[in-house]
Amino acid sequence: MYTNVLKEISVLFLLISAFVYTRRYARHFNNPDNCYVYDDMHALPSSFKSRLRQLEEQKKISEPPKGADTTLKQVVRNQEDYDLFYKLEEEAVKLNIEGSSNSLCRKHVVFSVYKCDEMLCDELKNLIEHNSKYSWKHLNPAKLLFVPFPPEKAKCNEFGVPYLGYMYEKMFKLCPNAATYTYVNGDIIVNEQFIDTVDAVLGVFDKDVLLVGQRTNVQWEHGVDVSDPKFSFMDYFRTGTLFNTNAIDYFVVTKKAIDWSAIPRFVIGRAGYDNWLIRHSLSLGDKVAVVDGTNSIPAIHQTDEDGNKAHGGKAVRSDQDKNYNRRLGKCFGGGKTCYSDYLTRIRKDEVIVEERQMYCGILENIEKLKTVILFTIVGEIVFSLRRVALPKISGKYRYE
């Protein structure tokens, strides 16, 4: 008797949980106010604003993290890495004509920011950033221009972390006629399938595009240098583990895919902005094609002691710094690669693009969590079926 009562109570609890869970998603979808963003400072908690002011007053932003290992060192910056950016600026000033073609630009523009040129890093971290620069620079210079973004040219928040949108807007100005623009984290390396995939996606759609993908984590304690002639990209790639669908390290966009002046001023290297950008792009409906390139872009994340969920690693100064992006926007849920409308595949050595037939949800949770609760299943199904457009965000954010 008692067993039956407990079973009935358990079922009732699960049904109530499922109802609450699905209502929570439905509330975000059907009530536009829940997805409005915060103004950068005005809506932040007073304690957070006061902490920002304190940091600014004490001028601690440029100092290395407390407790830094004495073995850390700052390498002598290779100015040649950044000469290209300044040459692009000079060329743009000379042209000074809207829509003019910069001879230094290419069809695809990729950029990144490297923190070891400005702060203390261990030997492995320095090598990882060297590998990233070398890999992207030598990918295919005829089609792709890789631009290390000088830290001193970036606009940053109160914690000294660069704004993502400002860098995109800057690259739009320097190379106005490029087909795509990509920000990539400074510990990611790829091979030429990246370019093949981007070209294939552009050949399919006559509208704006956001192309993202999962990374594969490869332990890099061995400290291999990718400039070594013996280095085999695919050999190392096959030793790795595919990471989560909610962790995105590169963002390939066409020029008008995202209005960077009309969304929150997210910073790089902190959690949340990647999921928000996917969710936002999905909300635009037919205006933007959101494509998951995981199947055709082997992207290696060189994993060091910071691990796979570093979100800034040792450079993070406080919880406010770590959660900066999450204080600027809501509706991060649903920003996974597996909610994209399209995905890529390799078929007969060619990249193809096809519509996604199954969104992430039940199968992903079974694999990841091993224990699937009823309300999670129901919630994910409802989420997949009820994706609707988010409201357009009013107002403009200026990087001044």
Protein Blocks (a to p, Z undefined) as FASTA:
>chain_A
ZZmmmmmmmmmmmmmmmmmmmmmmmmmmmmmklmpccdfklmpcfklmmmmmmmmmnopm
lpccehiafkbccddddfklmmmmmmmmmmmmmnopghiacfkbcfbdcddddfklmmcc
dfklmmmmmmmmmmmmmmommlpccddddfklpccdfkopacfklmmmmmmmmmmmbfbd
cdddfkbccdfklmmmmmmmmmmpccdcddddddddddfklopafklmkbcfklmmmmmc
cddfkbcfbdcddfklpcfklcccddehiahjlmmmmmmmmmnommpccddfklmmccdd
dddfkojmlnnpjmlgbfklmmmmmmmpghkehpafklpfbdcddeehiacddddfbdch
jkmmmmmnopacfklmmmmmmmmmmgccddddedjdddZZ
